[in-house]
Each structure stands twice: as structure tokens, then as C-alpha cells.
């Protein structure tokens, strides 16, 4: 089965299946299963929360609801350079929970099939668990983001308030 990438501005033909979006996060390209993507939009204003890990960018008002926003660039081996106008927020929805994921750019869509290969474990700690495989491509592999593992990151957040 061949992996194809379609630009977002090109209409998807009925005979082309698209199973994932392809997004750049830091220096890497990542596929995110379409079934787990609620929507993609411009990056809203994000309110930083003191005392949380750096991968939690903060909270945003997304369509009248409070949405936690993750910035996984440093976890996935990139740097946390300021976002540009091409940056987007990918709203993930799994198990009744929504979370926003900051990406540098959305490249298009792709089909993930039988060619899914294991991802070489090169990322330290929890970051290695965020990737469930890779799709080989002529222009380089695309890592498949494990959305369930991304959602489990919330278990690493501090619980409760401290009393002074």
C-alpha cells in the first residue's frame, strides 16, 4: 500500500483515503490519526500556568470551553522557538477528553497502511512512548503520534493545591 500526502488546500477525492494528518512538530514530521482529531485551527491566546511542566503550554478559551494546550516540541527533540503564523492547534479528542496540541505547520493528510514500521527508540523517557511507529516515505519517515500516550501525560501533572 502506498502512502500519499495531499495538500490541505487541494480537495480530497472520494477515491483517496486519508487516515491521518501530517504535522511538523519541531524538526520532525508526525502523523496523527484523523479519527482522534476533532479540529484544526489557528493558535488562540494561551494563558501559561505556573508550576507545570514545560510541555503544558497553558490553557486556552476554545469555542467557549477551557482547553489544555500542549507544546511537545521539546519533548520530541525540538526547540521551543516562538511559533510563526503557520502554527496551528490540533484539537485531539479521546475518551471524552479534549486537548490542544501545538504544531509548527500542518502539511496535509496521509494514508497509513500495512507499511507501518517500528520507530527506533531514540527519544529519552516519556517522549519515546509518544511515538507508536513510523511510515516510511521516499522523503523520510513520518512518525505516528500515539494519542493515547499523549493523553496519559496528564498523569505527570502536579495534583491539588499546596497550602502555605
LINNORJO-V15692 format. One record per residue. N is the residue number from 0. RES is the residue in three letters. PSI is psi in degrees with one decimal (NA if undefined). NEAR is the number of other C-alpha atoms within 10 Angstrom. D_FIRST is the distance of its C-alpha to the first C-alpha in Angstrom with 2 decimals. Layout:
BEGIN
n={N;N}
res={RES;RES}
psi={PSI;PSI}
near={NEAR;NEAR}
d_first={D_FIRST;D_FIRST}
END
This chain:
BEGIN
n={0;1;2;3;4;5;6;7;8;9;10;11;12;13;14;15;16;17;18;19;20;21;22;23;24;25;26;27;28;29;30;31;32;33;34;35;36;37;38;39;40;41;42;43;44;45;46;47;48;49;50;51;52;53;54;55;56;57;58;59;60;61;62;63;64;65;66;67;68;69;70;71;72;73;74;75;76;77;78;79;80;81;82;83;84;85;86;87;88;89;90;91;92;93;94;95;96;97;98;99;100;101;102;103;104;105;106;107;108;109;110;111;112;113;114;115;116;117;118;119;120;121;122;123;124;125;126;127;128;129;130;131;132;133;134;135;136;137;138;139;140;141;142;143;144;145;146;147;148;149;150;151;152;153;154;155;156;157;158;159;160;161;162;163}
res={UNK;UNK;UNK;UNK;UNK;UNK;UNK;UNK;UNK;UNK;UNK;UNK;UNK;UNK;UNK;UNK;UNK;UNK;UNK;UNK;UNK;UNK;UNK;UNK;UNK;UNK;UNK;UNK;UNK;UNK;UNK;UNK;UNK;UNK;UNK;UNK;UNK;UNK;UNK;UNK;UNK;UNK;UNK;UNK;UNK;UNK;UNK;UNK;UNK;UNK;UNK;UNK;UNK;UNK;UNK;UNK;UNK;UNK;UNK;UNK;UNK;UNK;UNK;UNK;UNK;UNK;UNK;UNK;UNK;UNK;UNK;UNK;UNK;UNK;UNK;UNK;UNK;UNK;UNK;UNK;UNK;UNK;UNK;UNK;UNK;UNK;UNK;UNK;UNK;UNK;UNK;UNK;UNK;UNK;UNK;UNK;UNK;UNK;UNK;UNK;UNK;UNK;UNK;UNK;UNK;UNK;UNK;UNK;UNK;UNK;UNK;UNK;UNK;UNK;UNK;UNK;UNK;UNK;UNK;UNK;UNK;UNK;UNK;UNK;UNK;UNK;UNK;UNK;UNK;UNK;UNK;UNK;UNK;UNK;UNK;UNK;UNK;UNK;UNK;UNK;UNK;UNK;UNK;UNK;UNK;UNK;UNK;UNK;UNK;UNK;UNK;UNK;UNK;UNK;UNK;UNK;UNK;UNK;UNK;UNK;UNK;UNK;UNK;UNK}
psi={134.2;141.1;127.3;147.5;133.3;133.6;148.3;-29.7;-6.0;130.4;140.9;125.8;152.6;-27.0;2.4;118.0;136.0;112.2;-18.0;155.7;153.0;123.8;148.4;127.5;108.9;-131.5;-6.9;161.6;133.5;139.3;137.8;122.8;129.6;-32.7;-20.7;2.2;117.6;-42.5;167.1;134.3;-179.3;152.9;122.4;176.1;132.3;130.5;117.7;145.8;121.9;146.9;11.5;160.0;155.7;-24.2;-11.2;100.7;-32.6;-154.1;147.7;151.3;107.8;104.1;40.6;3.5;151.8;125.9;121.9;139.6;126.1;143.1;95.7;8.0;-45.7;-35.3;-34.5;17.6;9.9;-171.9;165.2;53.2;154.9;144.5;147.5;-176.4;-15.2;-10.1;147.2;163.9;128.1;115.3;115.9;142.5;117.8;135.9;39.8;8.4;137.7;143.2;145.4;140.4;120.7;132.2;151.5;-36.3;149.0;119.1;-28.1;-149.1;163.1;160.5;132.8;125.3;-146.0;-14.7;4.4;123.9;160.1;149.3;127.9;124.7;100.5;-8.0;136.3;152.2;-135.6;-25.4;-37.6;-27.2;-12.1;-10.3;127.2;-3.3;-172.4;150.1;114.3;137.3;156.5;-36.8;17.0;154.2;155.6;121.7;139.9;116.5;130.3;98.6;-36.0;-40.3;-36.5;-43.2;-30.9;-13.1;-27.2;-21.5;-19.5;-4.4;148.5;142.8;142.7;173.5;148.8;141.0;138.5;NA}
near={8;11;18;14;15;18;13;12;7;8;8;13;9;7;6;11;14;20;16;21;23;27;24;19;24;21;12;16;21;25;27;22;21;17;11;17;19;14;12;17;12;12;21;13;11;15;13;14;12;8;8;13;13;17;17;19;20;20;20;20;13;16;7;7;9;12;18;20;25;22;21;23;22;15;19;21;16;13;13;15;10;8;13;10;10;11;19;22;22;25;20;22;18;14;8;5;9;18;22;28;23;24;25;23;19;22;17;18;24;25;22;23;12;10;14;17;15;13;16;12;12;10;14;11;10;15;18;16;15;23;23;18;20;22;22;16;13;6;6;11;17;22;25;25;20;17;18;15;16;19;17;12;15;12;8;10;12;11;8;6;6;6;4;3}
d_first={0.00;3.80;6.72;9.63;13.19;15.82;19.52;21.51;24.03;21.66;21.46;18.22;17.53;17.27;14.10;12.23;11.51;12.79;12.91;14.91;17.40;17.58;21.19;23.28;25.70;28.05;26.42;22.95;19.91;18.94;16.48;18.43;17.13;18.33;19.88;22.26;23.19;26.37;26.87;26.93;30.25;32.75;34.25;37.44;40.60;40.16;43.16;43.12;44.38;46.62;46.07;42.33;39.68;38.49;34.94;36.55;37.28;39.50;39.80;39.21;40.45;37.30;38.28;41.46;39.99;40.14;36.72;36.27;34.37;32.59;32.27;30.01;30.15;32.70;31.10;27.78;29.62;30.53;33.92;35.47;36.37;37.52;34.89;34.66;34.44;30.63;30.54;29.34;29.66;26.70;28.29;26.56;27.57;27.34;29.93;32.34;32.49;31.65;31.46;30.92;28.84;29.92;27.30;28.24;25.93;22.97;20.53;18.36;15.41;11.79;8.92;8.59;6.27;6.68;6.96;10.20;13.03;16.77;18.78;21.71;24.80;26.78;28.07;31.42;32.42;30.93;28.59;26.47;26.08;24.69;21.28;19.02;16.24;14.36;11.09;11.28;11.70;13.72;16.59;16.65;15.12;15.30;17.15;16.58;20.08;21.44;23.44;25.42;26.62;27.56;29.58;31.28;32.68;35.45;36.88;37.87;39.98;43.78;45.26;48.49;51.15;53.54;57.20;59.61}
END
